[in-house]
Amino acid sequence: MNKQSIIVLFAIALLITVTTLFTSSCKKTHNGSSSADSGIIYFHLHTQIDDTTIGGNTDASDSNETGPGASPWYYIYDTHGPLIQLRVPQFFVSNIMLNNANGTMLTLSNVVLLKGLDSEDYYCCKVPVGTYTSAMFTVGLSSADNALVPTTQFVNDSVPYPFESGMWMGSTSMGYYGMIIKGLLDTTSGHKGNNPVTLNYQIPNSLTSANQVMLPTRGTGAYSSYPLYIVTKGSTVYVHILCDYGKLLSNLSNMTTENATDGMTLNVAVADTLASHIPEMFRYEQ
């Protein structure tokens, strides 16, 4: 073998070695946790009206609509209050953070969920092993994601429906709605569901993302019976959260007249009210 051939072979070997090292350095688990010391976190989100869970298909699909004959009416205050049906309840979840029992905070970077009516299990990412005591998140998107067009497909929760396009406000200058609630309101005294009022609440991301949802610390005080989230190597842990639209809508004084908003020109005060009370609609299942 001549000297030139040896030099060529050495160069090829060096290139292969450098490429291998570079590729290995890029194979990091989401949020910087290697597979050897991590488990998986899911958000398990229940669509609720007060104490009743609705939706919840188990076939990974999301019809995102219930209607007369397909879903009962549900009281949103008590047995003497109004009745509603949810047809399109959906919202973004981002900026998820987990409090570690060791006093540190773990931010789940680049994790965006889009909660619909039916689907409940939303993949977040792999996280380091440890004991986590509570969860925090934002209903809405970061400024960067809010400026992306729907074809970017920035939602990464492994649930095929709904789509980002269903929340799109039409331009990058406006971005997305952080939450949309569509349904029907029964205003009859006998609760017959006749001639219901249409509900259509479209709340821009700029309003929904202003209020962080901070769930209580588990394992202490009133939540002493709530087990901590213990992530071990290779485990899968679910954070079960109830998303109570009855609790949220109960903050409106008259849903018959406050039945719609786009958060920009139509009944802006209604959007402001709902957005400010979004943190109240979330609670642990257990």
Secondary structure by P-SEA (a helix, b strand, c coil): ccaaaaaaaaaaaaaaaaaaaaaaaacccccccccccbbbbbbbccccccccccccccccccccccccccbbbbbcccccbbbbbbcbbbbbbcbbbbbbcccbbbbbccbbbbbcccccbbbbbbbccccccbbbbbccccccccccccccccccccccccccccccccccccccccbbbbbbbbccccccccbbbbbbbbbcccccccbbbbbccccccccccccccccccbbbbbbcccccccccccccccccccccccccccaaaaaaaaaaaccccccccc
